[in-house]
């Protein structure tokens, strides 16, 4: 027997049968704004009453809901990290930069960026290796000097950017 309007299967006593897998998916899903669906919204979607949703959810072990939520997270992790980057960038207004440490925001952005790349199977760092035993003393000195020069240049750039931000210069 089906509900004439929605094509939803009914039990023999006339009540609508709730698809447990669909209910679990709805209970662990998030709306566009990140908030969970309410019991009323789930009920409307499944063609049942809100109390029926509450009763059905009470019968589902919390571990099942948590496990499904983790699986959903793992499947969408790269997109979640990308969205976190967007939120960090949205947070970076001139007013917020004055009250928050640029190191804190930069570190957060870098971590989230690395995690997104990791989830996509992309490199998170580029490392050059030099086998020290293959270099004579003079070549080793040159390599160390190059590394020191690059490090000093990066430190100077970071200080310059930090100074520009503290003066209120824009990123444009």
ABEGO torsion letter per residue (X at the ends): XBBAAAGBBBBAAGBBBBBAAAAAAAAABBBAAGBBBBAAAAAAAAGBBAAAAAAAAAABBAAAAAAAAAAAAAAAAAAAAAAAAAAAAAABBAAAAAABBAAAAAAAAAAAAAAAAAAAGBBABBBBBBBAAABBAAAAAAAAAAAAAAAAAAAAAAAAAAAAAAAGBBAX
